[in-house]
Amino acid sequence: MSKFSELGLSDQILEQVTRAGFDQPTPIQELAIPNALMNRDIVGIAQTGTGKTAAFVLPLLDILTHARQRAGLPRALILNPTRELAMQTAEVIETFSANNSIKHTLLIGGMTMGEQIQQLAKAPDVIIATPGRLLDLQERGKIMLNAISVLVLDEADRMLDMGFIPEVEKICSLLSAQRQTLLMSATMDTEVGKLVEKFTKRAKYIDLSPQKRSAETVQEQFIPVENEKQKISLLVEELKNRTSALIFCNRRQRVREVTRMLTTNRAGRLDDNSLAKKIGQLHGDMPQPMRIAELEKFRKGVIKFLICSDVAARGLDIEAVDCVINFDLPTNEDNYVHRIGRTGRAGLKGSAITYLSEDDKIILERNGMLEQVEKAIGKEWCHTKDNHRQALENTERKINYRQNQQKNRNSSERHSPSRQAPSGQAPSRQAPSGQGAGKANSAQGDNKKINKPTMQPETMPAFLRNPV
């Protein structure tokens, strides 16, 4: 393996690399840095935790250090899909630019726009931004992008997932056609390929994605559960034996619901209040300062367990996470890979546990994937006809309820313009019968030791290789 000193970086940048304690580059850094320094467009595909951020930050800083500045205008733009990733990128830039004159600023939602406008007035060289906030400022006439010579699209697959491509296209239309583009992604599929064709020119492809999508250091387990009560009980027992864990849910409301059940002892499984004090939450509805505070508390060990949505699944560099628990089955393989990529990083061992509920079973059976799952868990996942019929009806009701809720939100006939409840009546926020609080209440009073089903497949089951 090469050393950083052999990749063509300037002495000024190498000094900061050495000061930061790095000697040998990761494979993505070893291949991307020399090509980027030659002003080539780059498409870098590598799984999370492999050093993709430094792979574009180091050559970017080197290029800007030796390039001519144009009338105080920003010269490089880094687009991230989430605020947390943008903040993390800014930290990496700050680490490697300490001894040069390269200035950067962070433009993300959830923070005061006035302060960001003041930062733009100081003529930063590098803009790190989320697409929405960048366009807000551009449309207000607070930023000019015509001098951008290097564009970085970080986590391009996540940009697709979050629906940011129209915004990215608009931003790219404001940039010079002569720019250099560095596109980084954890996955490479047809949709990402379309982005590559649209935004890059004669790019150098660096594909380091492994055949087995999860890290070898991560031990994967799949545990079928009969109901919500058992799932919560298993989760509590698991947390009692873990030093740290990220617990993933599919929806923001679900994050709040699970957090509330654990921290208020509605699960009926807490011996005392010590576990509740170790639990925090992270989701997209939280104000940005609160999200930052929760992440910092988790990084510093003030809280040990973080209940979160997929906002925490992509690119967050949190060291030594003992375990990732999929409280809800991820909706597709990419989300699964990114979630479990939060553990087993930098050569450390980690665990990934996925609970499989009755609803999951019905969905898998519909997709013809139940047989593969049963092979992975080592036994038949059987049920009676009556139980199957009841489970199917419950699943249909939940799907129909969610679809109707979405239709109601979008229908002007079902909502008044002011969206106010009738006088003297509070807006209803109750979940349908059998959901939410009803499930939580049903979990009370069961203080017996839970016998956890055991299954440890050697490889990821086939159902996770296709959208569920």
Secondary structure, DSSP 8 states (H G I E B T S, - for coil): ---GGGTT--HHHHHHHHHTT--S--HHHHHHHHHHHTT--EEEE--TTS-HHHHHHHHHHHHHHTS---TT---EEEE-SSHHHHHHHHHHHHHHTTTS---EEEE-TTS-HHHHHHHHTT--SEEEE-HHHHHHHHHTT----TT--EEEE-SHHHHHHTT-HHHHHHHHHTS-TT-EEEEEES---HHHHHHHHHH-SS-EEEE---SS-S-TTEEEEEEE-SSHHHHHHHHHHHHHT-S-EEEE-SSHHHHHHHHHHHHTTTTS--SSSTTGGGEEEE-TTS-HHHHHHHHHHHHTTSSSEEEE-GGGTSS---TT--EEEESS--SSHHHHHHHHTTSS-TT--EEEEEEE-HHHHHHHHHTT-HHHHHHHHTS-----HHHHHHHHHHHHHHHHHHHHHHHHHH-TTSS-TT----TT--------TTSTHHHHHHTTT--S---------SS--GGGGS--
